[in-house]
Amino acid sequence: MADRLNEEMRTVATKRLHAFRDRIWAAADEVQYCIVPHVVLLPESIIKKILDNYALLHSATDLDPLINKCSHMVPHRDALWAVVVGLEAKFVPL
């Protein structure tokens, strides 16, 4: 993983995490989540924590302290980890 994220990396990562959040929301049960805004699934505060701690993330379990208060995201931790791991490939040319 990169040591620190520059501004361009943070922008790319934020877009990828927003897209992930939107996919989770679109796939969610309509009855259960009909009044839940998509931003609740992965709030900006958690995205910021993930990006701020990016260099310290080495496994999916490292995400637990960052997402444990977001009950909607906990079941999607492994999928979120896949997105985080995929960011490294996007950062290579940056």
N, C-alpha and C positions, 0 to 999 in steps of 0.2 A: 504494500500500500504506500501511497505517496506520504511524505512526511507532513506536509501542510498543503492545504488547498489554496491556490491563488483565486482571484476573483472570477476568472473565466471558468475554472474548474467548478467553483461553487455554483455558477449559473447553470452549467451543463448538468451538474448533479441535482440541483433543485428541479429543473425541468423533468429529469428522469424520475425523480421521486414523486412529483406531481402526477405524472403519467401513470405511475404505479398506483397511487392513491385513487385516481379516476377509474382504473381498471378494477380495483377491488370494490369500489362503490357500485360500478355498473354490474358486477357479477353478484352483488349482495341480494339477499332475499328482499323482494319489494315490500312485502307485508311488514317484515321486521324493521326495515330501514327506510320506510317511505317518508318519515319526517326527520330523518337524520341527515344533516348536510354532509356532503362528501369530505369537507375539511376536518370533520370530527374523526374520521378514520385515521388520518395521519396529519395531525396539526402542525402548523408552521414551527411551533416551539420544538417539536420533536425532530423535524427536519433539520433545524438549526443545531440541535444537540448532536445529531448523527454527523453532520458536516464538521462541527467543531471537534469531534472526537474521532474523525475518520482514521487518523494515523494509529489510533489505539485499538481499532476494531480488527480482530484476527479470527473470529469465529462468530457463528450465529448467536451463541450465548452471550457474547459481548454486547449484543443489542438489548438484552433483557433489562438492565437498569435504565436504559433510555426509553423503552416503550412500556415498561410494566404498569404505568399509571394510565395507559391508553388501552382499555380493555378490548376495544374494537380491533386493535392492531396485533395484539398478542397472538391470536390464532394464525396470523399471516407472517410471523417472524421469519420463518425459513424462506418464504418468497421474498420478503424484504431483504434478507441477507443476499439472495441471488442478485437482486438489483444492485446492492452495495458492491458486491464482488465485480459485477459487470461494469461498474464505473471506471475501474482501473484501465480497461481497454479503451474507454472513451478519452481518458486523460493522456495516453501515450503521445498523441500528436500535439498536445497543448504544452 
